[in-house]
Amino acid sequence: MEIKDLQKIMQDNGVVGAGGAGFPSYAKLTDKADTILMNCAECEPLLKLHRQLLEKHAYEIMKTFHTVMETVGASQAIIGIKRSYVQTIKALQQHIEEFPGLKLHLLDEVYPMGDEVVLIYEATGRVCRPGGLPIEQGVIVFNVETIYNVYQAMESQKPVTEKYVSVVAEVEHPVTVKVPLGCTLDEVVAQAGNITTKDPVYFVGGPMMGRIGNGADPVTKTTNAVLVLPRDHQIVMKKQRTSAIDLKRAASICCQCNTCTDLCPRHNLGHPIDPARFMRAASAGDFRDVNPYIDSAFCSSCGVCEMYACPQSLAPRTLLADMKGGLRKAGIRPPQGVQPVPVQPSREYRKVPEERLMARLGLTKYDKDAPMDESVVPVSKVKILLSQHIGAPAQAIVKTGDMVTKGQMIAQHADGLSVSIHASISGKVTEVTDRHIIIAAK
């Protein structure tokens, strides 16, 4: 298969990164890659869907991953997987000899192993340039569900219309379910039985990098998990704090211990991100040296500084994110051509064990099995967003009153970086705007 043919399949079928920011996967394909890497590190605590999906569909995913490797002309395909995922590793080992050039790289149970910059270093020993792309190191990274979606597009011409989502924490039966894109978070959570806390909050994504969601929010191509948490849980309370107060707290109680920088995963890989230096400058209103502010662009927002490292429960990640957003609004771009310094020799001793992280976050009691159920959840209505990916939103090609069938293209990819969007249920189009399309089931 030619690269352009595989790119068309991915773009037409709406394949994007199934997690994170939803980068359109077709745009990653290039003959400049010598390595393709599959991320099965399950970066966030409590999430289980990638290991479950890879165990259940090991052959199909490996076959597709190998096809991608051959298509781009890479010399190796590496599956990065935590060594604790014993059953998934066994499923992979049954077929791995059938695919020359494909190998496993076993990873430690530390956070944030799923950060692609960290994963690339662990699996290949290569250090990505600050602000650079993996392809500069000859690497393309996909996650497990993305490759499974490529498999369905290639083998069955099936576009992305559904999403696997783990529902965990304060629910009666933690579960990983398959739901139509555009259904509500309430409908997803209902699949896990009764909620076991009186005043629940939906935390969408992982506990480290997720956000507080609303029950009416629609599921998108990047919705990986819903954590149902008590409103007074420390994770929820930290997320609800205001930056103005966080900055005043930093000015009054930061003890200058430097632990946020010592444990920063990107800093330890030689990137010029220094949370402690930034906190000192920001809390004092010191602008004599602007580098601590400019270098906020290189923060990955993993949350180690804020959720684990800081003994004073300060918010470096949040304040860094505010600074990044402010720089973008002001049209200030990250410095180009910055090269990393050598990897910190102490890096191996400054990794964050996931078991300890869960204990510190008050999540250990929620670390339970969440069995995968692949029967698609039936819903009566979906609200499908036209922008579920980085780049230009898809452009609607249906109008109110149209009847559509599941899998039918309802929005075509725009010019530039974009992918198409498809109906996730069959029914009648009841609303079309420049932001979403609503479909009511027949």
N, C-alpha and C positions, 0 to 999 in steps of 0.2 A: 504494500500500500504506500502511496505517496503521502508526504506530509500534508500537502494541500487538501488531499481527499479526507484525511482524518480530521483536519481542522474544520472542514465543512460539516462533517458529521457532528462534531462537538458543538459548533456554533448553532447549527440548525436545530439541534435537539436540546439546546439550553443547558449544556453542561458547564457548571462553574464549580469553584472550590466549595465543597460541601461543609463549610465551617469557616470561621474567620471572616474575611471581608468579601468572599465570593468572587475571587478573580476569575475572569473567563478563561477556562482551561485551554481552549484552542490557541490562545495567544502565547502560551508557554512553549509550544512545539517549535523546535528548531534543530537543524543539523549541527549546531555548535555544541550540543551536549554530548559528553562522553559517559555521563552517569545519570540515571533516573532513580529517584528515591521515593519510596512509599512510606508515608507517615502513619505508623500504627503505634504511636506513643501515648495516645489518649491523654493529651497534655493536662487537662484539668482533673482534679480529684472528683471521684464519684461517677464520671462518665464511662460508659462501657460499650457504646454502640459499635465502635470501629473494630474492636477485638471480636465482638459477637458476629458482626457481618462477615469479617474475614474468616472466621472459623466455619461459618455456615456455608459460605460460597467461595471456599479457598481456591478450588480449581478454576472457576470462572474468572476470578479476580487475577490470579496468577497468569492465566492465559492472556488476558487483556493487557496486563502490565508488560508481559514479554513482547506482545505485539507492538505496544508503544515504543519499547526499547528498540526493536528492529526497525520500526518506521523512521525514527529520528537518527538511527545509525549509532546509538550509544553502545559502548563496549560492556557495560554492566548495568544491572538493575538490582537495587538493594531494598529489601524490606526492613525498615527500622522498627523493631518491636521489642517491648519490654520483656525481659526474661521471665517475669512472673506470670505472663500470659501463656501458661503451660499448654492448655487445651488448644489454643489457636496455633501455637508453634507445632504441635503434633499434627494438626490438620495440614499445615504448610509442608511439613517434612514428607508427607505421603506423596507429594507431587513434584517436589522441587527438582528432582533429577530429570524431569521431562523438559525443563526449560533452561538450556545452556545460557550462562551469563547471569542467571538470577541467583541471588544469595540472601541469607538472613544476616542481620546485624543485631545482636542482642543488647538491649539497653538497660541501664540501671533504673530503679524505681525512684526517680528524682523529678523535681519540677524546676523549670518548664521544659522538659525533654521534647515536647511537641513543637516548641518554637523552631521554625525551620532553620534559623541561623545556628542554634544550638545543635539541632539534629544533624545538619550537614557536617559540623565539626566532629561530632561523635562518630558518625558513620564513615566519613572520608578523611578526616584530619585537615580539611580545608577551612580557612577562615574567610567569611564573606566580608567584603568591604563595607564600612559603615555607610548606610543609606544605599548600598548596592543591591543588585538582584542576584539570586543564586546562579543564574546562567553565566555570570561573569566568572564563576568558578567551575563552569562546565556541568552544572547540576540543574535538573528540573525536579521539583517536588510536587507530589500529588498526595492527597489523603485517600484512605480506603474507600469511602463512599463515592468519591469522585470517580475512581477507577471502576467501581461497580456500575455507576451510571454510564460510563463510556462503554462498558460491556453490553449493557442493555441497548444502547443506541446502535452499536455495531451489529449485534447479533439479531436483535428483534425490531430494529428501527423504532424503539420505544423512547420517547422524549422524557425529560425530567418532569414528572407530575406529582411525585410523592417525596416525603422526607421521613427518615428514621429519626425518632426523638426519644431520649431517655427521660422518664419521669421518676424522680427520686425524692428522698428525704421524708417529709411529713405526709406520707400517703400510705394507705393500707397495703397495697400490693405494688411495690416498685416494678417498673416494666419498661421495656423499649418497644415502641410501637411504630407502625408505618401509617402515616396520615397524609391526606391530600394537601397539597400546597394551598394556602389560603384559608384553611379551617382555623378556628380560634384556639388560643391556648387553653381556654376552659374545656373545649372538646377533647383536647389532648390529655389534660390532667384527669378528666373523668375516666379515662381508660385504666387508671391506677387505683380505682376504688375510692373509698371515702378519704377525705382529708382528715388528718389526725391532730390538727392544731386549730384553736378557735379563731385566730385572726391571721390567716395565711397571706403570705406574700409570694408571688411568682418571681423567681430569680432566673432569668433566661440566659442560657449559656452556662459556663462553669462558674464556680464560686470565686475564682480569682479575677476573671476578666469579664464576667457577665454583667447584666443590667437588670434593674427592676422592671418587670413587664406588667401589662394589664391583661385581664382575662379575655378581653375582646380583640387583642392584638392577633394579626394573622401569622400563621407559620410561613416562613420563607425558606429558600434553598440553603440558608446558613443556620437555621435553628437546630441546634444539636441536643439541647437538654432544657428541661424545666425543673428547677429545684423548688419544691414547695417548703417554705421556711416560716417559722414564727416571726411576727413583726418585730419582736425584741431580740432577734438573733443578731450577733455581733456583725455578721456580714451585711445584713440589711441596714443596720444602724450606721455602719461606716459609709455605705453608699448614699445615705440620706443626708450626710453632713454637707455644709456649704463651704465653698473654697475660701470665702472671706474669713470665716471662723478658723478654718484649717491653717490659714496663713498666720493668724494671730496666735494660735496655739504653738505653731512652730517658733515664732519669735519669743515666746515666753518660756517654753520648756524643752526645746531641743538641747540635748546634753553634748552635742558634738562628738558622739561616739564613733561615727563613720561606718556603722554597721550596715546601713542601707547601701552604701557603695561597696563595702567588702563582700556583700552577698549578691550584688547585681550581676546576673548572668551575662549580659552584654558587656559590662565593664570588664569582667574576668576574661572575656574573649578579646580584649584589647580595643574595644570601641570607646570613643571619647564621651561616654555618658557617666556623669559623676553626681548622683542624687544628693550626697552630703554637701558638696560644693554649691550645688544649686540651692539647696534649702538655706544654707548660710547667707547666700547673696539675696535670695528672694525675701526671706524673713526680715532682713536688715534694710531692704530697699537699696541695696548696693549695686550700682550700675557702672562702676569704674571699669570692670571687666565684663564684657557682654558674652564671653564664651560659655559660661554656665547656662545662660539662657538659650543661646543659639544651639548648643549641643543637646538641648531637650528634644530636638528633632530625631535623635538617634535612640530614644527610649522606646522599648517594645511594648510598654504598658503591661508587662507580665504580672506586676503587683507584688513581687517578692519584698520590695522595700517597705511597702505599706501594710501588707497583710501578714508578714512573717518577721521581717528583720527588725523593725523599729521597736525598741523597748518602751517608747513613750506613746505608741499608737498614733503617730503622726501620719500625714498623707502625702508623701513625696510623689507617688504615682499620679494622684489626682491633680496636684499642682503642676507637675510636668506636663500632663495632658492639656491643662488649661493654657499653659505657655505655648505648647505646640499649636493649639487651635488659634491662639492670638497671633502667632507668627504667620500662619497661613492666611488669616484674614487681612493681615497687613501686607501680604504679597512677598513675605520674606521666605525664600526657599532655603532648604538645608544646604550647607556647604558641599560643594562637589569635589570629588577626587581625594577625600579624606582616607588615609590609609590606617589600618589598625596597628597598634603597637603590639609587641609579642604577647602571646597568651600568658596570663598571670600564672606563675609556677604554683601558686596556692589554690588554683581553681578546683582541683580535685577534692580539696578539703572544705570547699565552700559551697558544695552542692546542697540543695534543700531536699531532704528525704520526704517522700510523699506521705509516709505514715505519720511523721512528726508534724508535717504541715496540716494534715487533717485533724490531728489532736489539738493543735493550736487554734484552728478555726472552729472547733466545736462540731466537727462533722463525722467523727469516728463512728458514732452510733448509727449513722445513715449509710455506712459502707456495706450494703447488702446486695445480694443478687437482684438483678433487674432483667428477668428472662425476656428474650426477644419474641415478639408476636408479629408475624409477617402478614397477617390478614389485614387488609386495608380498612381503616375505620370509616364507616359510612357517615356522611354529613349531608345536611339539607341545603347548605349555601357555602360558597367560598368567596373570599375577597383576595384576588391575586394581584400583588403589587407588580408594577411594570419595571421597577428598579430593585432587583434582588441581587445585584452584582456591582462590582466596580466598573465604571465606564458609563456610557450613554444608556438611558432607559430604553427598553423596547418600545416600539410604536404600535398602538392598537390597530388591528385590521378587521375587527368586528364592531358591530354597533348594537345599541340597545334594541332588544326584541329578537335578535338572531338566536337560532338554536345551534348549539355546539355539542360535539361529542368529546369524550375524554381523550386526551392526546392530540386534539386538533390545535394547530397553531392559532393563537388569538392575538399575538403581538409579534411583529417581525423585528429582528435585530436592526438597530440603527446603524448609520455610518460610523466608522471608527470602532472603538472597543465596545462590543455589545453582543448579547445573545438573544435568541428568540424565547418567547414565553408560550406555554401551552395550557389548555384547559385541564384542570385536575379532576373534574367531574363532568358528566353529561348533563345538559340542561339549557335553560334560557338565560341569555345575557340580560341582566336587569339594570346595569349601570356601567357606563364607560367614561372615565375621566383621563386626564393626562398622567394620573398617578396610579390608577388601579382599574380592574375590571371585576364586576361582581356577577357571579353565575348562581342561579337557583336551580336545584336539582329538578329533574322531570317528575 
